[in-house]
Amino acid sequence: MEEYMKKRGTMLIIYIPRELDHHFAEQITGAIDQELERGAVRQLVFDFSNTDFMDSSGIGMIMGRKRLLSYSGGTVSAIHVNDRILRIMQLSGIYKHIEISQEPVWNYRKR
């Protein structure tokens, strides 16, 4: 899971793969929770640069991390969200709870 996470100070960036489904959500949840338990994360950022698909388990994973981080006053955001993923976030109501940025990835580099 290390290839999907990068820590910068108190910010933890999660690079979401092409499909955020039950399989990936289950895998990444434990890794994120371990970082949150250490108490050094104040901002959790989900990067959707490469993502084309997200199902309800992805929504649940994000909202669960939002709930955990809110106990310590942290924030959760989603960046580089395409129109399709934004529509899913709007229909699910997740947009009311996290900050969402549709900024295009102009100078995207491989990690």
KOLGU-4560 file (N, C-alpha, C; in nm, 3 decimals, padded with zeros to 5 digits):
<recs>
<n_xx: 00.081 n_yy: -00.120 n_zz: 00.000 ca_xx: 00.000 ca_yy: 00.000 ca_zz: 00.000 c_xx: 00.085 c_yy: 00.126 c_zz: 00.000 mol: A seq: 1 type: MET>
<n_xx: 00.212 n_yy: 00.112 n_zz: 00.027 ca_xx: 00.301 ca_yy: 00.228 ca_zz: 00.033 c_xx: 00.300 c_yy: 00.307 c_zz: -00.098 mol: A seq: 2 type: GLU>
<n_xx: 00.282 n_yy: 00.238 n_zz: -00.211 ca_xx: 00.285 ca_yy: 00.308 ca_zz: -00.339 c_xx: 00.165 c_yy: 00.399 c_zz: -00.359 mol: A seq: 3 type: GLU>
<n_xx: 00.061 n_yy: 00.382 n_zz: -00.278 ca_xx: -00.059 ca_yy: 00.464 ca_zz: -00.289 c_xx: -00.063 c_yy: 00.579 c_zz: -00.188 mol: A seq: 4 type: TYR>
<n_xx: 00.034 n_yy: 00.581 n_zz: -00.096 ca_xx: 00.032 ca_yy: 00.683 ca_zz: 00.009 c_xx: 00.163 c_yy: 00.760 c_zz: 00.012 mol: A seq: 5 type: MET>
<n_xx: 00.151 n_yy: 00.889 n_zz: 00.039 ca_xx: 00.269 ca_yy: 00.973 ca_zz: 00.055 c_xx: 00.241 c_yy: 01.071 c_zz: 00.168 mol: A seq: 6 type: LYS>
<n_xx: 00.335 n_yy: 01.082 n_zz: 00.260 ca_xx: 00.317 ca_yy: 01.172 ca_zz: 00.373 c_xx: 00.408 c_yy: 01.293 c_zz: 00.357 mol: A seq: 7 type: LYS>
<n_xx: 00.350 n_yy: 01.410 n_zz: 00.376 ca_xx: 00.425 ca_yy: 01.535 ca_zz: 00.370 c_xx: 00.389 c_yy: 01.617 c_zz: 00.493 mol: A seq: 8 type: ARG>
<n_xx: 00.474 n_yy: 01.612 n_zz: 00.593 ca_xx: 00.445 ca_yy: 01.681 ca_zz: 00.718 c_xx: 00.325 c_yy: 01.618 c_zz: 00.784 mol: A seq: 9 type: GLY>
<n_xx: 00.220 n_yy: 01.698 n_zz: 00.806 ca_xx: 00.098 ca_yy: 01.646 ca_zz: 00.868 c_xx: -00.009 c_yy: 01.612 c_zz: 00.764 mol: A seq: 10 type: THR>
<n_xx: 00.030 n_yy: 01.614 n_zz: 00.637 ca_xx: -00.062 ca_yy: 01.582 ca_zz: 00.528 c_xx: -00.034 c_yy: 01.440 c_zz: 00.477 mol: A seq: 11 type: MET>
<n_xx: -00.141 n_yy: 01.361 n_zz: 00.461 ca_xx: -00.130 ca_yy: 01.228 ca_zz: 00.403 c_xx: -00.207 c_yy: 01.229 c_zz: 00.271 mol: A seq: 12 type: LEU>
<n_xx: -00.137 n_yy: 01.201 n_zz: 00.163 ca_xx: -00.197 ca_yy: 01.199 ca_zz: 00.030 c_xx: -00.219 c_yy: 01.055 c_zz: -00.011 mol: A seq: 13 type: ILE>
<n_xx: -00.342 n_yy: 01.023 n_zz: -00.053 ca_xx: -00.377 ca_yy: 00.890 ca_zz: -00.100 c_xx: -00.404 c_yy: 00.899 c_zz: -00.250 mol: A seq: 14 type: ILE>
<n_xx: -00.324 n_yy: 00.829 n_zz: -00.329 ca_xx: -00.341 ca_yy: 00.827 ca_zz: -00.474 c_xx: -00.435 c_yy: 00.713 c_zz: -00.510 mol: A seq: 15 type: TYR>
<n_xx: -00.555 n_yy: 00.749 n_zz: -00.548 ca_xx: -00.659 ca_yy: 00.652 ca_zz: -00.580 c_xx: -00.630 c_yy: 00.592 c_zz: -00.718 mol: A seq: 16 type: ILE>
<n_xx: -00.637 n_yy: 00.458 n_zz: -00.732 ca_xx: -00.611 ca_yy: 00.396 ca_zz: -00.863 c_xx: -00.727 c_yy: 00.416 c_zz: -00.959 mol: A seq: 17 type: PRO>
<n_xx: -00.720 n_yy: 00.353 n_zz: -01.072 ca_xx: -00.821 ca_yy: 00.367 ca_zz: -01.177 c_xx: -00.962 c_yy: 00.335 c_zz: -01.126 mol: A seq: 18 type: ARG>
<n_xx: -00.974 n_yy: 00.233 n_zz: -01.041 ca_xx: -01.104 ca_yy: 00.194 ca_zz: -00.987 c_xx: -01.101 c_yy: 00.192 c_zz: -00.835 mol: A seq: 19 type: GLU>
<n_xx: -01.187 n_yy: 00.271 n_zz: -00.774 ca_xx: -01.203 ca_yy: 00.269 ca_zz: -00.628 c_xx: -01.324 c_yy: 00.182 c_zz: -00.599 mol: A seq: 20 type: LEU>
<n_xx: -01.296 n_yy: 00.053 n_zz: -00.581 ca_xx: -01.402 ca_yy: -00.044 ca_zz: -00.556 c_xx: -01.381 c_yy: -00.109 c_zz: -00.419 mol: A seq: 21 type: ASP>
<n_xx: -01.461 n_yy: -00.210 n_zz: -00.390 ca_xx: -01.455 ca_yy: -00.278 ca_zz: -00.261 c_xx: -01.315 c_yy: -00.332 c_zz: -00.232 mol: A seq: 22 type: HIS>
<n_xx: -01.252 n_yy: -00.390 n_zz: -00.331 ca_xx: -01.120 ca_yy: -00.450 ca_zz: -00.313 c_xx: -01.017 c_yy: -00.346 c_zz: -00.268 mol: A seq: 23 type: HIS>
<n_xx: -01.006 n_yy: -00.235 n_zz: -00.340 ca_xx: -00.907 ca_yy: -00.133 ca_zz: -00.303 c_xx: -00.946 c_yy: -00.064 c_zz: -00.173 mol: A seq: 24 type: PHE>
<n_xx: -01.073 n_yy: -00.033 n_zz: -00.155 ca_xx: -01.119 ca_yy: 00.035 ca_zz: -00.034 c_xx: -01.084 c_yy: -00.047 c_zz: 00.090 mol: A seq: 25 type: ALA>
<n_xx: -01.103 n_yy: -00.177 n_zz: 00.082 ca_xx: -01.072 ca_yy: -00.266 ca_zz: 00.194 c_xx: -00.922 c_yy: -00.267 c_zz: 00.223 mol: A seq: 26 type: GLU>
<n_xx: -00.841 n_yy: -00.270 n_zz: 00.118 ca_xx: -00.695 ca_yy: -00.272 ca_zz: 00.133 c_xx: -00.642 c_yy: -00.144 c_zz: 00.196 mol: A seq: 27 type: GLN>
<n_xx: -00.685 n_yy: -00.031 n_zz: 00.144 ca_xx: -00.627 ca_yy: 00.097 ca_zz: 00.184 c_xx: -00.679 c_yy: 00.144 c_zz: 00.320 mol: A seq: 28 type: ILE>
<n_xx: -00.797 n_yy: 00.101 n_zz: 00.360 ca_xx: -00.856 ca_yy: 00.147 ca_zz: 00.486 c_xx: -00.764 c_yy: 00.118 c_zz: 00.605 mol: A seq: 29 type: THR>
<n_xx: -00.713 n_yy: -00.002 n_zz: 00.614 ca_xx: -00.624 ca_yy: -00.038 ca_zz: 00.725 c_xx: -00.498 c_yy: 00.046 c_zz: 00.728 mol: A seq: 30 type: GLY>
<n_xx: -00.439 n_yy: 00.067 n_zz: 00.610 ca_xx: -00.315 ca_yy: 00.146 ca_zz: 00.602 c_xx: -00.339 c_yy: 00.291 c_zz: 00.643 mol: A seq: 31 type: ALA>
<n_xx: -00.451 n_yy: 00.349 n_zz: 00.599 ca_xx: -00.482 ca_yy: 00.487 ca_zz: 00.636 c_xx: -00.508 c_yy: 00.495 c_zz: 00.786 mol: A seq: 32 type: ILE>
<n_xx: -00.586 n_yy: 00.402 n_zz: 00.838 ca_xx: -00.619 ca_yy: 00.404 ca_zz: 00.980 c_xx: -00.494 c_yy: 00.394 c_zz: 01.068 mol: A seq: 33 type: ASP>
<n_xx: -00.396 n_yy: 00.315 n_zz: 01.025 ca_xx: -00.271 ca_yy: 00.307 ca_zz: 01.101 c_xx: -00.203 c_yy: 00.442 c_zz: 01.109 mol: A seq: 34 type: GLN>
<n_xx: -00.201 n_yy: 00.514 n_zz: 00.999 ca_xx: -00.141 ca_yy: 00.648 ca_zz: 00.998 c_xx: -00.220 c_yy: 00.744 c_zz: 01.087 mol: A seq: 35 type: GLU>
<n_xx: -00.353 n_yy: 00.735 n_zz: 01.081 ca_xx: -00.437 ca_yy: 00.823 ca_zz: 01.162 c_xx: -00.420 c_yy: 00.795 c_zz: 01.310 mol: A seq: 36 type: LEU>
<n_xx: -00.402 n_yy: 00.668 n_zz: 01.347 ca_xx: -00.383 ca_yy: 00.632 ca_zz: 01.487 c_xx: -00.254 c_yy: 00.689 c_zz: 01.546 mol: A seq: 37 type: GLU>
<n_xx: -00.156 n_yy: 00.709 n_zz: 01.462 ca_xx: -00.030 ca_yy: 00.768 ca_zz: 01.509 c_xx: -00.049 c_yy: 00.914 c_zz: 01.550 mol: A seq: 38 type: ARG>
<n_xx: -00.155 n_yy: 00.976 n_zz: 01.502 ca_xx: -00.189 ca_yy: 01.111 ca_zz: 01.543 c_xx: -00.114 c_yy: 01.223 c_zz: 01.474 mol: A seq: 39 type: GLY>
<n_xx: -00.034 n_yy: 01.191 n_zz: 01.374 ca_xx: 00.046 ca_yy: 01.294 ca_zz: 01.307 c_xx: -00.021 c_yy: 01.349 c_zz: 01.181 mol: A seq: 40 type: ALA>
<n_xx: -00.139 n_yy: 01.300 n_zz: 01.147 ca_xx: -00.208 ca_yy: 01.345 ca_zz: 01.026 c_xx: -00.315 c_yy: 01.446 c_zz: 01.063 mol: A seq: 41 type: VAL>
<n_xx: -00.308 n_yy: 01.565 n_zz: 01.002 ca_xx: -00.408 ca_yy: 01.670 ca_zz: 01.022 c_xx: -00.490 c_yy: 01.693 c_zz: 00.896 mol: A seq: 42 type: ARG>
<n_xx: -00.434 n_yy: 01.652 n_zz: 00.782 ca_xx: -00.503 ca_yy: 01.672 ca_zz: 00.655 c_xx: -00.489 c_yy: 01.545 c_zz: 00.572 mol: A seq: 43 type: GLN>
<n_xx: -00.603 n_yy: 01.492 n_zz: 00.528 ca_xx: -00.606 ca_yy: 01.373 ca_zz: 00.444 c_xx: -00.656 c_yy: 01.415 c_zz: 00.306 mol: A seq: 44 type: LEU>
<n_xx: -00.576 n_yy: 01.387 n_zz: 00.204 ca_xx: -00.608 ca_yy: 01.429 ca_zz: 00.068 c_xx: -00.618 c_yy: 01.305 c_zz: -00.021 mol: A seq: 45 type: VAL>
<n_xx: -00.732 n_yy: 01.289 n_zz: -00.086 ca_xx: -00.751 ca_yy: 01.181 ca_zz: -00.182 c_xx: -00.731 c_yy: 01.238 c_zz: -00.321 mol: A seq: 46 type: PHE>
<n_xx: -00.631 n_yy: 01.186 n_zz: -00.394 ca_xx: -00.598 ca_yy: 01.234 ca_zz: -00.528 c_xx: -00.663 c_yy: 01.141 c_zz: -00.631 mol: A seq: 47 type: ASP>
<n_xx: -00.759 n_yy: 01.193 n_zz: -00.707 ca_xx: -00.835 ca_yy: 01.116 ca_zz: -00.805 c_xx: -00.783 c_yy: 01.136 c_zz: -00.947 mol: A seq: 48 type: PHE>
<n_xx: -00.656 n_yy: 01.170 n_zz: -00.964 ca_xx: -00.599 ca_yy: 01.197 ca_zz: -01.097 c_xx: -00.621 c_yy: 01.084 c_zz: -01.196 mol: A seq: 49 type: SER>
<n_xx: -00.610 n_yy: 00.960 n_zz: -01.150 ca_xx: -00.617 ca_yy: 00.845 ca_zz: -01.240 c_xx: -00.750 c_yy: 00.769 c_zz: -01.232 mol: A seq: 50 type: ASN>
<n_xx: -00.844 n_yy: 00.817 n_zz: -01.155 ca_xx: -00.963 ca_yy: 00.739 ca_zz: -01.123 c_xx: -01.077 c_yy: 00.762 c_zz: -01.223 mol: A seq: 51 type: THR>
<n_xx: -01.134 n_yy: 00.651 n_zz: -01.270 ca_xx: -01.247 ca_yy: 00.655 ca_zz: -01.362 c_xx: -01.374 c_yy: 00.598 c_zz: -01.300 mol: A seq: 52 type: ASP>
<n_xx: -01.361 n_yy: 00.522 n_zz: -01.190 ca_xx: -01.475 ca_yy: 00.452 ca_zz: -01.133 c_xx: -01.468 c_yy: 00.453 c_zz: -00.982 mol: A seq: 53 type: PHE>
<n_xx: -01.583 n_yy: 00.475 n_zz: -00.918 ca_xx: -01.592 ca_yy: 00.466 ca_zz: -00.772 c_xx: -01.730 c_yy: 00.410 c_zz: -00.739 mol: A seq: 54 type: MET>
<n_xx: -01.733 n_yy: 00.310 n_zz: -00.649 ca_xx: -01.862 ca_yy: 00.256 ca_zz: -00.606 c_xx: -01.890 c_yy: 00.297 c_zz: -00.462 mol: A seq: 55 type: ASP>
<n_xx: -01.996 n_yy: 00.242 n_zz: -00.406 ca_xx: -02.039 ca_yy: 00.282 ca_zz: -00.272 c_xx: -01.936 c_yy: 00.248 c_zz: -00.164 mol: A seq: 56 type: SER>
<n_xx: -01.856 n_yy: 00.145 n_zz: -00.185 ca_xx: -01.753 ca_yy: 00.114 ca_zz: -00.085 c_xx: -01.646 c_yy: 00.223 c_zz: -00.080 mol: A seq: 57 type: SER>
<n_xx: -01.620 n_yy: 00.286 n_zz: -00.193 ca_xx: -01.527 ca_yy: 00.399 ca_zz: -00.196 c_xx: -01.582 c_yy: 00.518 c_zz: -00.120 mol: A seq: 58 type: GLY>
<n_xx: -01.710 n_yy: 00.544 n_zz: -00.138 ca_xx: -01.776 ca_yy: 00.652 ca_zz: -00.065 c_xx: -01.771 c_yy: 00.624 c_zz: 00.085 mol: A seq: 59 type: ILE>
<n_xx: -01.800 n_yy: 00.501 n_zz: 00.122 ca_xx: -01.796 ca_yy: 00.463 ca_zz: 00.263 c_xx: -01.657 c_yy: 00.475 c_zz: 00.322 mol: A seq: 60 type: GLY>
<n_xx: -01.555 n_yy: 00.438 n_zz: 00.246 ca_xx: -01.418 ca_yy: 00.448 ca_zz: 00.293 c_xx: -01.381 c_yy: 00.594 c_zz: 00.319 mol: A seq: 61 type: MET>
<n_xx: -01.416 n_yy: 00.682 n_zz: 00.228 ca_xx: -01.385 ca_yy: 00.824 ca_zz: 00.244 c_xx: -01.460 c_yy: 00.883 c_zz: 00.364 mol: A seq: 62 type: ILE>
<n_xx: -01.588 n_yy: 00.853 n_zz: 00.374 ca_xx: -01.667 ca_yy: 00.909 ca_zz: 00.484 c_xx: -01.621 c_yy: 00.853 c_zz: 00.620 mol: A seq: 63 type: MET>
<n_xx: -01.580 n_yy: 00.728 n_zz: 00.623 ca_xx: -01.528 ca_yy: 00.671 ca_zz: 00.747 c_xx: -01.401 c_yy: 00.739 c_zz: 00.791 mol: A seq: 64 type: GLY>
<n_xx: -01.312 n_yy: 00.770 n_zz: 00.696 ca_xx: -01.188 ca_yy: 00.840 ca_zz: 00.730 c_xx: -01.217 c_yy: 00.984 c_zz: 00.771 mol: A seq: 65 type: ARG>
<n_xx: -01.318 n_yy: 01.044 n_zz: 00.710 ca_xx: -01.361 ca_yy: 01.179 ca_zz: 00.748 c_xx: -01.406 c_yy: 01.180 c_zz: 00.894 mol: A seq: 66 type: LYS>
<n_xx: -01.485 n_yy: 01.081 n_zz: 00.930 ca_xx: -01.536 ca_yy: 01.072 ca_zz: 01.067 c_xx: -01.420 c_yy: 01.056 c_zz: 01.166 mol: A seq: 67 type: ARG>
<n_xx: -01.328 n_yy: 00.967 n_zz: 01.136 ca_xx: -01.214 ca_yy: 00.945 ca_zz: 01.226 c_xx: -01.128 c_yy: 01.070 c_zz: 01.241 mol: A seq: 68 type: LEU>
<n_xx: -01.101 n_yy: 01.137 n_zz: 01.130 ca_xx: -01.015 ca_yy: 01.254 ca_zz: 01.134 c_xx: -01.083 c_yy: 01.374 c_zz: 01.198 mol: A seq: 69 type: LEU>
<n_xx: -01.215 n_yy: 01.380 n_zz: 01.188 ca_xx: -01.287 ca_yy: 01.494 ca_zz: 01.247 c_xx: -01.277 c_yy: 01.495 c_zz: 01.399 mol: A seq: 70 type: SER>
<n_xx: -01.255 n_yy: 01.378 n_zz: 01.461 ca_xx: -01.240 ca_yy: 01.373 ca_zz: 01.607 c_xx: -01.119 c_yy: 01.454 c_zz: 01.654 mol: A seq: 71 type: TYR>
<n_xx: -01.017 n_yy: 01.461 n_zz: 01.569 ca_xx: -00.896 ca_yy: 01.534 ca_zz: 01.607 c_xx: -00.889 c_yy: 01.672 c_zz: 01.541 mol: A seq: 72 type: SER>
<n_xx: -00.997 n_yy: 01.713 n_zz: 01.476 ca_xx: -01.002 ca_yy: 01.845 ca_zz: 01.414 c_xx: -00.936 c_yy: 01.851 c_zz: 01.277 mol: A seq: 73 type: GLY>
<n_xx: -00.907 n_yy: 01.736 n_zz: 01.216 ca_xx: -00.844 ca_yy: 01.733 ca_zz: 01.085 c_xx: -00.943 c_yy: 01.752 c_zz: 00.972 mol: A seq: 74 type: GLY>
<n_xx: -00.890 n_yy: 01.763 n_zz: 00.851 ca_xx: -00.973 ca_yy: 01.785 ca_zz: 00.733 c_xx: -00.948 c_yy: 01.676 c_zz: 00.629 mol: A seq: 75 type: THR>
<n_xx: -01.049 n_yy: 01.656 n_zz: 00.545 ca_xx: -01.040 ca_yy: 01.561 ca_zz: 00.435 c_xx: -01.080 c_yy: 01.633 c_zz: 00.307 mol: A seq: 76 type: VAL>
<n_xx: -01.004 n_yy: 01.609 n_zz: 00.199 ca_xx: -01.039 ca_yy: 01.670 ca_zz: 00.072 c_xx: -01.011 c_yy: 01.573 c_zz: -00.042 mol: A seq: 77 type: SER>
<n_xx: -01.072 n_yy: 01.602 n_zz: -00.156 ca_xx: -01.052 ca_yy: 01.523 ca_zz: -00.279 c_xx: -01.006 c_yy: 01.619 c_zz: -00.387 mol: A seq: 78 type: ALA>
<n_xx: -00.897 n_yy: 01.584 n_zz: -00.455 ca_xx: -00.844 ca_yy: 01.671 ca_zz: -00.560 c_xx: -00.841 c_yy: 01.598 c_zz: -00.693 mol: A seq: 79 type: ILE>
<n_xx: -00.832 n_yy: 01.677 n_zz: -00.801 ca_xx: -00.826 ca_yy: 01.626 ca_zz: -00.937 c_xx: -00.943 c_yy: 01.533 c_zz: -00.969 mol: A seq: 80 type: HIS>
<n_xx: -01.061 n_yy: 01.573 n_zz: -00.926 ca_xx: -01.183 ca_yy: 01.494 ca_zz: -00.945 c_xx: -01.239 c_yy: 01.521 c_zz: -01.084 mol: A seq: 81 type: VAL>
<n_xx: -01.260 n_yy: 01.416 n_zz: -01.163 ca_xx: -01.318 ca_yy: 01.436 ca_zz: -01.296 c_xx: -01.470 c_yy: 01.448 c_zz: -01.285 mol: A seq: 82 type: ASN>
<n_xx: -01.535 n_yy: 01.479 n_zz: -01.396 ca_xx: -01.680 ca_yy: 01.502 ca_zz: -01.395 c_xx: -01.759 c_yy: 01.379 c_zz: -01.350 mol: A seq: 83 type: ASP>
<n_xx: -01.714 n_yy: 01.262 n_zz: -01.391 ca_xx: -01.786 ca_yy: 01.138 ca_zz: -01.357 c_xx: -01.781 c_yy: 01.113 c_zz: -01.206 mol: A seq: 84 type: ARG>
<n_xx: -01.663 n_yy: 01.126 n_zz: -01.146 ca_xx: -01.648 ca_yy: 01.104 ca_zz: -01.002 c_xx: -01.720 c_yy: 01.215 c_zz: -00.925 mol: A seq: 85 type: ILE>
<n_xx: -01.714 n_yy: 01.338 n_zz: -00.975 ca_xx: -01.786 ca_yy: 01.448 ca_zz: -00.910 c_xx: -01.935 c_yy: 01.419 c_zz: -00.906 mol: A seq: 86 type: LEU>
<n_xx: -01.989 n_yy: 01.366 n_zz: -01.013 ca_xx: -02.133 ca_yy: 01.334 ca_zz: -01.018 c_xx: -02.168 c_yy: 01.229 c_zz: -00.912 mol: A seq: 87 type: ARG>
<n_xx: -02.083 n_yy: 01.128 n_zz: -00.896 ca_xx: -02.105 ca_yy: 01.026 ca_zz: -00.793 c_xx: -02.101 c_yy: 01.090 c_zz: -00.655 mol: A seq: 88 type: ILE>
<n_xx: -02.007 n_yy: 01.182 n_zz: -00.634 ca_xx: -01.996 ca_yy: 01.250 ca_zz: -00.504 c_xx: -02.117 c_yy: 01.340 c_zz: -00.478 mol: A seq: 89 type: MET>
<n_xx: -02.170 n_yy: 01.400 n_zz: -00.583 ca_xx: -02.290 ca_yy: 01.482 ca_zz: -00.566 c_xx: -02.412 c_yy: 01.397 c_zz: -00.533 mol: A seq: 90 type: GLN>
<n_xx: -02.428 n_yy: 01.288 n_zz: -00.604 ca_xx: -02.544 ca_yy: 01.200 ca_zz: -00.581 c_xx: -02.540 c_yy: 01.137 c_zz: -00.442 mol: A seq: 91 type: LEU>
<n_xx: -02.421 n_yy: 01.108 n_zz: -00.395 ca_xx: -02.407 ca_yy: 01.043 ca_zz: -00.263 c_xx: -02.415 c_yy: 01.144 c_zz: -00.148 mol: A seq: 92 type: SER>
<n_xx: -02.395 n_yy: 01.271 n_zz: -00.178 ca_xx: -02.397 ca_yy: 01.373 ca_zz: -00.074 c_xx: -02.262 c_yy: 01.395 c_zz: -00.007 mol: A seq: 93 type: GLY>
<n_xx: -02.159 n_yy: 01.326 n_zz: -00.052 ca_xx: -02.027 ca_yy: 01.337 ca_zz: 00.009 c_xx: -01.971 c_yy: 01.480 c_zz: -00.005 mol: A seq: 94 type: ILE>
<n_xx: -02.014 n_yy: 01.551 n_zz: -00.109 ca_xx: -01.966 ca_yy: 01.686 ca_zz: -00.133 c_xx: -02.000 c_yy: 01.781 c_zz: -00.017 mol: A seq: 95 type: TYR>
<n_xx: -02.099 n_yy: 01.745 n_zz: 00.064 ca_xx: -02.138 ca_yy: 01.828 ca_zz: 00.178 c_xx: -02.040 c_yy: 01.815 c_zz: 00.294 mol: A seq: 96 type: LYS>
<n_xx: -01.956 n_yy: 01.712 n_zz: 00.290 ca_xx: -01.870 ca_yy: 01.681 ca_zz: 00.405 c_xx: -01.722 c_yy: 01.700 c_zz: 00.380 mol: A seq: 97 type: HIS>
<n_xx: -01.681 n_yy: 01.699 n_zz: 00.253 ca_xx: -01.539 ca_yy: 01.716 ca_zz: 00.223 c_xx: -01.523 c_yy: 01.823 c_zz: 00.114 mol: A seq: 98 type: ILE>
<n_xx: -01.406 n_yy: 01.883 n_zz: 00.110 ca_xx: -01.375 ca_yy: 01.980 ca_zz: 00.006 c_xx: -01.335 c_yy: 01.904 c_zz: -00.120 mol: A seq: 99 type: GLU>
<n_xx: -01.391 n_yy: 01.947 n_zz: -00.235 ca_xx: -01.364 ca_yy: 01.880 ca_zz: -00.362 c_xx: -01.309 c_yy: 01.982 c_zz: -00.461 mol: A seq: 100 type: ILE>
<n_xx: -01.198 n_yy: 01.944 n_zz: -00.527 ca_xx: -01.136 ca_yy: 02.030 ca_zz: -00.626 c_xx: -01.131 c_yy: 01.958 c_zz: -00.760 mol: A seq: 101 type: SER>
<n_xx: -01.178 n_yy: 02.024 n_zz: -00.864 ca_xx: -01.175 ca_yy: 01.966 ca_zz: -00.999 c_xx: -01.057 c_yy: 02.018 c_zz: -01.079 mol: A seq: 102 type: GLN>
<n_xx: -00.963 n_yy: 02.082 n_zz: -01.014 ca_xx: -00.848 ca_yy: 02.138 ca_zz: -01.084 c_xx: -00.783 c_yy: 02.032 c_zz: -01.173 mol: A seq: 103 type: GLU>
<n_xx: -00.764 n_yy: 02.062 n_zz: -01.301 ca_xx: -00.703 ca_yy: 01.964 ca_zz: -01.390 c_xx: -00.557 c_yy: 01.939 c_zz: -01.353 mol: A seq: 104 type: PRO>
<n_xx: -00.510 n_yy: 01.825 n_zz: -01.395 ca_xx: -00.371 ca_yy: 01.788 ca_zz: -01.367 c_xx: -00.288 c_yy: 01.825 c_zz: -01.489 mol: A seq: 105 type: VAL>
<n_xx: -00.239 n_yy: 01.946 n_zz: -01.494 ca_xx: -00.166 ca_yy: 01.994 ca_zz: -01.611 c_xx: -00.026 c_yy: 01.936 c_zz: -01.618 mol: A seq: 106 type: TRP>
<n_xx: 00.042 n_yy: 01.935 n_zz: -01.508 ca_xx: 00.181 ca_yy: 01.888 ca_zz: -01.506 c_xx: 00.195 c_yy: 01.761 c_zz: -01.424 mol: A seq: 107 type: ASN>
<n_xx: 00.107 n_yy: 01.668 n_zz: -01.447 ca_xx: 00.105 ca_yy: 01.545 ca_zz: -01.369 c_xx: 00.229 c_yy: 01.462 c_zz: -01.400 mol: A seq: 108 type: TYR>
<n_xx: 00.298 n_yy: 01.421 n_zz: -01.293 ca_xx: 00.415 ca_yy: 01.335 ca_zz: -01.306 c_xx: 00.388 c_yy: 01.205 c_zz: -01.232 mol: A seq: 109 type: ARG>
<n_xx: 00.443 n_yy: 01.097 n_zz: -01.284 ca_xx: 00.431 ca_yy: 00.969 ca_zz: -01.216 c_xx: 00.502 c_yy: 00.977 c_zz: -01.082 mol: A seq: 110 type: LYS>
<n_xx: 00.447 n_yy: 00.911 n_zz: -00.981 ca_xx: 00.507 ca_yy: 00.911 ca_zz: -00.848 c_xx: 00.630 c_yy: 00.823 c_zz: -00.846 mol: A seq: 111 type: ARG>
</recs>
